[in-house]
Amino acid sequence: MRLLDCRWFNDVGIVRVSTQYDGVRYYIKAVVNPTTEAQDARMIAELGVSFPTAVGDMLFGVRRTATEDIWEDYDEFH
């Protein structure tokens, strides 16, 4: 897993990671005992809850085609 980017909303972090088999994924988690930004982002990537890809793409400014949106949302929720 490779950390690509992170966004912070007070004590909540959302990370964008690239995985070997699943491609790009997003994870979200609150940070109770913050350390460094890099360590907190790694912890979110390892222990965070999956975050919807379409919403993550909007937050991180990733542009996608309409076809990608339809099929990815279908796979994610079915």
C-alpha positions, 0 to 999 in steps of 0.5 A: 500500500502506497500513501498518495495524499491526505486531507484533514478535517480537525481530528479526522483524516481521509487518506488516498492510497494505491493498493496492489490489487484494488487500485486507489482506495480512500480510508477515513478515521479520527485521530485520538492521540496525534503524533506526526502527520505522516504517522497518523496518515499511515495509521488511517491507511492501515486501520481506517474505515473504507470511504466512498471512492466517488466522494474521495475523488471529489475531495481530492480533485480527481477527475473521472468519466461518467462510466467509471462513476456508474460501475464503481458505485455499483461494485462498491454498494452491491 
